[in-house]
Amino acid sequence: MMYAFMQLDDGTEIVHSDAYEENGIEVVKVYFEHPVEGDFESAECYLPDYKWKNIDGFSKERIQYLEDYLHSVAHIIIRLAREGGFDNAANL
């Protein structure tokens, strides 16, 4: 399941998965999508390691910007992922 997290001022949508276990480590997938003329730029980042995958269209500078932003909100995303998104979060 993917949950809406935020839309940035430039239209980039950020969504996240439920928290799940992979090799004994809790993981959360964060997905970024930004509309461009006739298409989308997209990328996935996996917390807590900030491992990027499936980068399509985003520049290295943009990925760095998104990672810097993600560092500032990762604790919130991880908590929401554990609780089933904003709609199910208790007293965030």
N, CA, C and O of each residue as an XYZ file, in Angstrom:
368
protein
N       0.846     -1.176      0.000
C       0.000      0.000      0.000
C       0.892      1.239      0.000
O       1.910      1.280      0.691
N       0.507      2.236     -0.771
C       1.231      3.501     -0.806
C       0.323      4.593     -0.242
O      -0.886      4.604     -0.474
N       0.942      5.515      0.510
C       0.212      6.581      1.179
C       0.753      7.945      0.741
O       1.965      8.142      0.650
N      -0.153      8.874      0.474
C       0.257     10.236      0.134
C       0.951     10.865      1.329
O       0.515     10.710      2.469
N       2.042     11.579      1.054
C       2.735     12.297      2.117
C       2.659     13.805      1.883
O       2.215     14.555      2.753
N       3.099     14.245      0.694
C       3.188     15.679      0.473
C       3.334     15.979     -1.010
O       3.799     15.148     -1.789
N       2.924     17.192     -1.383
C       3.213     17.715     -2.714
C       4.075     18.955     -2.526
O       3.693     19.882     -1.811
N       5.248     18.971     -3.172
C       6.139     20.124     -3.091
C       5.616     21.248     -3.980
O       4.743     21.025     -4.819
N       6.147     22.451     -3.797
C       5.690     23.622     -4.549
C       5.805     23.450     -6.061
O       5.031     24.052     -6.804
N       6.742     22.651     -6.525
C       6.921     22.455     -7.970
C       6.040     21.342     -8.528
O       6.153     21.000     -9.706
N       5.165     20.773     -7.699
C       4.263     19.717     -8.150
C       4.771     18.306     -7.915
O       4.073     17.346     -8.242
N       5.963     18.150     -7.360
C       6.495     16.823     -7.070
C       5.649     16.172     -5.976
O       5.485     16.723     -4.888
N       5.124     15.006     -6.283
C       4.331     14.232     -5.321
C       5.254     13.273     -4.578
O       6.146     12.666     -5.172
N       5.033     13.144     -3.279
C       5.806     12.224     -2.459
C       4.828     11.280     -1.787
O       3.903     11.711     -1.099
N       5.041      9.981     -1.993
C       4.229      8.954     -1.342
C       5.167      7.945     -0.694
O       6.347      7.874     -1.039
N       4.641      7.169      0.244
C       5.474      6.177      0.928
C       4.697      4.886      1.119
O       3.466      4.868      1.097
N       5.437      3.820      1.304
C       4.854      2.502      1.543
C       4.591      2.290      3.026
O       4.935      3.127      3.860
N       3.980      1.161      3.337
C       3.974      0.677      4.708
C       5.406      0.325      5.076
O       6.232      0.099      4.191
N       5.709      0.276      6.346
C       6.995     -0.239      6.794
C       6.965     -1.758      6.617
O       5.964     -2.406      6.924
N       8.059     -2.313      6.126
C       8.150     -3.755      5.960
C       9.565     -4.204      6.292
O      10.490     -3.394      6.341
N       9.720     -5.486      6.517
C      11.022     -6.022      6.891
C      11.694     -6.657      5.685
O      11.078     -7.395      4.916
N      12.978     -6.347      5.546
C      13.791     -6.925      4.479
C      15.146     -7.271      5.066
O      15.882     -6.384      5.498
N      15.481     -8.551      5.084
C      16.744     -9.011      5.663
C      16.910     -8.553      7.112
O      18.008     -8.189      7.532
N      15.817     -8.575      7.867
C      15.854     -8.225      9.278
C      15.900     -6.738      9.573
O      16.095     -6.342     10.723
N      15.721     -5.897      8.541
C      15.767     -4.443      8.720
C      14.431     -3.847      8.285
O      13.881     -4.217      7.248
N      13.917     -2.918      9.094
C      12.696     -2.211      8.718
C      13.006     -1.263      7.553
O      13.966     -0.494      7.606
N      12.181     -1.328      6.505
C      12.390     -0.544      5.289
C      11.101      0.192      4.945
O      10.001     -0.314      5.165
N      11.257      1.393      4.403
C      10.130      2.156      3.876
C      10.534      2.684      2.501
O      11.574      3.325      2.352
N       9.705      2.408      1.508
C       9.921      2.930      0.155
C       9.271      4.303      0.060
O       8.105      4.472      0.417
N      10.035      5.290     -0.424
C       9.512      6.625     -0.671
C       9.603      6.860     -2.175
O      10.665      6.691     -2.774
N       8.484      7.250     -2.778
C       8.401      7.414     -4.225
C       8.147      8.882     -4.545
O       7.291      9.528     -3.940
N       8.908      9.394     -5.508
C       8.796     10.780     -5.957
C       8.365     10.788     -7.413
O       8.880     10.019     -8.225
N       7.416     11.663     -7.742
C       6.960     11.785     -9.124
C       6.706     13.258     -9.420
O       6.031     13.951     -8.659
N       7.255     13.721    -10.530
C       7.132     15.122    -10.917
C       6.678     15.198    -12.370
O       7.311     14.617    -13.251
N       5.566     15.924    -12.625
C       5.096     16.033    -14.003
C       6.006     16.926    -14.843
O       6.434     17.994    -14.403
N       6.289     16.473    -16.044
C       6.986     17.276    -17.049
C       6.162     17.162    -18.321
O       5.305     16.285    -18.431
N       6.408     18.012    -19.248
C       5.591     18.058    -20.460
C       5.406     16.671    -21.082
O       6.346     16.084    -21.618
N       4.182     16.165    -20.997
C       3.836     14.890    -21.613
C       4.343     13.650    -20.906
O       4.200     12.547    -21.435
N       4.936     13.793    -19.715
C       5.533     12.634    -19.047
C       5.723     12.943    -17.561
O       5.204     13.933    -17.043
N       6.473     12.078    -16.895
C       6.808     12.256    -15.489
C       8.265     11.903    -15.265
O       8.815     11.024    -15.928
N       8.888     12.605    -14.317
C      10.160     12.190    -13.746
C       9.794     11.407    -12.505
O       8.812     11.730    -11.837
N      10.571     10.377    -12.185
C      10.255      9.593    -10.997
C      11.514      8.977    -10.406
O      12.541      8.841    -11.071
N      11.401      8.610     -9.136
C      12.506      7.951     -8.440
C      11.980      7.326     -7.165
O      10.953      7.742     -6.629
N      12.693      6.326     -6.689
C      12.390      5.654     -5.428
C      13.593      5.787     -4.509
O      14.739      5.704     -4.949
N      13.317      5.993     -3.229
C      14.372      6.010     -2.223
C      13.922      5.121     -1.070
O      12.779      5.205     -0.620
N      14.828      4.271     -0.596
C      14.500      3.309      0.455
C      15.183      3.719      1.752
O      16.407      3.812      1.849
N      14.326      3.961      2.749
C      14.804      4.304      4.092
C      14.965      3.031      4.898
O      14.207      2.088      4.670
N      15.891      2.947      5.812
C      16.677      4.021      6.397
C      18.021      4.268      5.710
O      18.779      5.136      6.145
N      18.330      3.523      4.648
C      19.654      3.621      4.018
C      19.778      4.701      2.950
O      20.880      4.953      2.463
N      18.667      5.350      2.573
C      18.671      6.348      1.507
C      19.244      5.763      0.220
O      20.055      6.391     -0.460
N      18.809      4.556     -0.094
C      19.247      3.875     -1.314
C      18.274      4.230     -2.434
O      17.079      3.950     -2.341
N      18.794      4.849     -3.493
C      17.978      5.290     -4.622
C      17.926      4.208     -5.694
O      18.922      3.545     -5.982
N      16.732      4.044     -6.281
C      16.525      3.087     -7.369
C      15.579      3.702     -8.389
O      14.841      4.641     -8.089
N      15.615      3.163     -9.583
C      14.658      3.509    -10.645
C      14.519      5.017    -10.848
O      13.412      5.551    -10.916
N      15.661      5.688    -10.942
C      15.656      7.133    -11.192
C      15.415      7.352    -12.682
O      16.168      6.860    -13.521
N      14.365      8.090    -12.998
C      13.996      8.323    -14.389
C      13.701      9.805    -14.599
O      12.627     10.289    -14.240
N      14.658     10.519    -15.182
C      14.449     11.921    -15.539
C      15.014     12.934    -14.564
O      15.357     14.042    -14.978
N      15.123     12.603    -13.293
C      15.661     13.551    -12.318
C      17.174     13.693    -12.493
O      17.880     12.704    -12.689
N      17.665     14.936    -12.420
C      19.109     15.184    -12.478
C      19.754     14.777    -11.154
O      19.067     14.573    -10.154
N      21.070     14.665    -11.163
C      21.792     14.363     -9.922
C      21.573     15.462     -8.885
O      21.459     15.183     -7.691
N      21.515     16.702     -9.343
C      21.295     17.825     -8.435
C      19.894     17.750     -7.811
O      19.725     18.030     -6.624
N      18.909     17.378     -8.601
C      17.543     17.264     -8.086
C      17.436     16.115     -7.084
O      16.768     16.242     -6.058
N      18.094     14.997     -7.382
C      18.100     13.865     -6.437
C      18.753     14.296     -5.131
O      18.273     13.934     -4.057
N      19.823     15.053     -5.201
C      20.481     15.530     -3.981
C      19.543     16.437     -3.193
O      19.472     16.336     -1.968
N      18.826     17.315     -3.876
C      17.840     18.176     -3.215
C      16.771     17.331     -2.518
O      16.440     17.578     -1.359
N      16.233     16.334     -3.229
C      15.201     15.475     -2.657
C      15.735     14.684     -1.472
O      15.028     14.489     -0.483
N      16.982     14.226     -1.568
C      17.572     13.495     -0.440
C      17.760     14.407      0.768
O      17.481     14.004      1.898
N      18.227     15.623      0.540
C      18.375     16.572      1.645
C      17.023     16.819      2.307
O      16.920     16.847      3.534
N      15.992     16.997      1.489
C      14.642     17.190      2.031
C      14.216     15.950      2.812
O      13.684     16.056      3.917
N      14.451     14.792      2.238
C      14.048     13.540      2.869
C      14.715     13.354      4.229
O      14.094     12.840      5.159
N      15.968     13.765      4.348
C      16.655     13.679      5.646
C      15.908     14.476      6.716
O      15.917     14.098      7.888
N      15.267     15.566      6.326
C      14.578     16.409      7.310
C      13.211     15.859      7.711
O      12.670     16.263      8.741
N      12.641     14.947      6.922
C      11.300     14.430      7.226
C      11.241     12.908      7.351
O      10.163     12.350      7.558
N      12.372     12.235      7.230
C      12.383     10.764      7.246
C      11.764     10.205      8.517
O      11.044      9.208      8.460
N      12.026     10.823      9.658
C      11.475     10.318     10.915
C       9.951     10.354     10.894
O       9.305      9.472     11.460
N       9.373     11.355     10.253
C       7.914     11.445     10.136
C       7.391     10.377      9.187
O       6.405      9.704      9.489
N       8.043     10.219      8.046
C       7.610      9.212      7.065
C       7.686      7.814      7.663
O       6.769      7.015      7.472
N       8.752      7.507      8.377
C       8.887      6.175      8.981
C       7.772      5.933      9.994
O       7.187      4.850     10.033
N       7.485      6.925     10.797
C       6.397      6.761     11.772
C       5.057      6.558     11.071
O       4.282      5.683     11.456
N       4.782      7.355     10.053
C       3.540      7.196      9.300
C       3.466      5.827      8.628
O       2.399      5.216      8.569
N       4.588      5.355      8.128
C       4.624      4.048      7.471
C       4.289      2.929      8.449
O       3.665      1.936      8.075
N       4.700      3.090      9.682
C       4.383      2.096     10.716
C       2.906      2.112     11.085
O       2.347      1.090     11.483
N       2.267      3.290     10.950
C       0.899      3.469     11.420
C      -0.146      3.475     10.306
O      -1.333      3.649     10.580
N       0.274      3.288      9.058
C      -0.694      3.243      7.969
C      -1.039      4.584      7.368
O      -2.179      4.792      6.955
N      -0.090      5.505      7.307
C      -0.309      6.795      6.668
C      -0.964      7.814      7.577
O      -1.292      7.523      8.727
N      -1.153      9.026      7.042
C      -1.736     10.134      7.808
C      -3.102      9.777      8.399
O      -3.380     10.095      9.555
N      -3.942      9.127      7.619
C      -5.299      8.855      8.071
C      -5.366      7.964      9.314
O      -6.331      8.027     10.076
N      -4.348      7.145      9.511
C      -4.347      6.225     10.653
C      -3.367      6.629     11.746
O      -3.331      5.992     12.798
N      -2.570      7.676     11.521
C      -1.561      8.082     12.495
C      -2.219      8.655     13.743
O      -3.181      9.420     13.668
N      -1.687      8.273     14.867
C      -2.208      8.750     16.158
C      -1.342      9.874     16.685
O      -0.169      9.670     16.995
N      -1.918     11.060     16.787
C      -1.250     12.203     17.432
C       0.161     12.445     16.945
O       1.093     12.474     17.748
N       0.334     12.615     15.683
C       1.654     12.890     15.128
C       2.181     14.217     15.587
O       3.287     14.605     15.210
